């Protein structure tokens, strides 16, 4: 089992910043890639950013230059630094992790419960 717990969400003004954290608890699983997704009311869940175990990152075009994803493999934690926030960034942000069981070859996907980000003046 892999459990993901997000934190750091809240209310900020447009142009402000927030830093999200996601800590993974594992029991016999090894975490591979991790990422952040978001879902706004009435919209589909969309990819925000991903990062491999080796630190290779990928960002949605809408957040490039404003958001930065990073991870601490020793702590099994992934972060999302969000700067220059816009009202359209408001959403529930979900942490995602891909993991394998022991020396297994089948990769499973896990999701956190989500953390609310509100951008409003």
C-alpha positions in Angstrom: 0.0 0.0 0.0 1.0 3.6 -0.8 -0.6 6.5 1.0 -0.2 10.1 -0.2 -1.0 13.1 2.0 -1.0 16.6 0.5 -0.6 19.9 2.4 0.1 23.5 1.8 -3.1 24.6 0.0 -5.0 27.7 1.0 -6.2 31.2 -0.1 -3.9 33.6 -1.9 -4.2 36.8 -3.9 -3.5 36.9 -7.6 0.2 37.1 -8.1 0.9 35.4 -4.8 2.7 32.1 -4.1 2.0 28.8 -2.4 4.1 25.7 -1.9 2.4 22.3 -1.9 3.9 19.2 -0.3 3.0 15.5 -0.8 4.4 12.9 1.5 4.2 9.2 0.5 4.1 6.4 3.1 5.1 3.0 1.7 5.0 -0.6 2.9 7.1 -2.7 0.5 6.6 -0.4 -2.5 9.2 1.7 -4.3 8.1 5.1 -5.7 8.9 5.9 -9.3 7.5 9.0 -11.0 5.5 11.5 -9.0 3.3 14.4 -10.1 0.6 17.0 -9.5 -2.8 17.1 -11.1 -5.6 19.6 -10.5 -9.4 19.7 -11.0 -11.4 22.9 -11.1 -15.2 22.9 -10.7 -16.9 21.6 -13.8 -13.6 20.7 -15.5 -11.7 17.5 -16.1 -8.7 16.6 -13.9 -5.6 17.8 -15.7 -1.8 17.2 -15.4 0.1 20.1 -13.9 3.7 18.7 -13.6 5.5 15.4 -13.2 9.0 14.5 -12.1 10.9 11.2 -12.4 13.0 9.6 -9.7 16.0 11.1 -11.5 14.6 14.6 -11.5 13.4 14.9 -15.1 10.4 17.3 -15.1 7.4 18.0 -17.4 5.0 20.9 -17.1 1.6 21.8 -18.6 2.0 24.8 -20.9 -0.3 26.9 -18.7 2.1 26.7 -15.7 5.5 26.8 -17.4 7.7 29.5 -16.0 5.5 29.9 -12.9 5.4 26.5 -11.2 8.4 24.3 -10.2 8.1 20.7 -9.2 10.8 19.0 -7.1 11.2 15.9 -4.9 13.2 14.5 -2.0 13.7 10.8 -2.6 15.0 10.2 0.9 11.7 11.5 2.3 9.4 10.2 -0.5 8.1 13.7 -0.8 7.2 15.8 -3.8 6.7 19.6 -3.8 5.1 22.1 -6.1 6.2 25.7 -5.8 3.5 27.9 -7.4 4.4 31.5 -8.1 2.5 34.3 -9.9 -0.8 32.6 -9.2 -3.8 33.4 -11.4 -7.5 33.0 -10.7 -7.6 30.2 -13.3 -5.1 28.2 -11.1 -7.8 27.7 -8.5 -8.6 24.1 -8.1 -8.2 21.0 -5.9 -4.6 19.8 -6.4 -4.0 16.1 -6.3 -0.7 14.3 -5.7 0.0 11.2 -7.9 2.7 8.6 -7.5 3.6 5.5 -9.5 5.0 2.6 -7.5 6.1 -1.0 -7.8 5.8 -3.7 -5.2 9.2 -4.9 -4.1 11.0 -6.2 -7.1 7.8 -6.4 -9.2 7.5 -5.1 -12.7 3.9 -4.0 -12.6 3.5 -0.3 -11.8 0.5 1.0 -9.8 -0.8 4.5 -9.7 -1.9 6.1 -6.4 -3.7 9.4 -5.6 -3.8 11.7 -2.6 -7.1 13.2 -1.2 -6.3 16.6 -2.6 -5.6 20.0 -1.2 -7.7 23.2 -2.1 -6.0 26.1 -3.7 -8.0 29.3 -4.0 -6.8 32.4 -5.8 -8.9 35.4 -5.1 -8.6 39.1 -4.4 
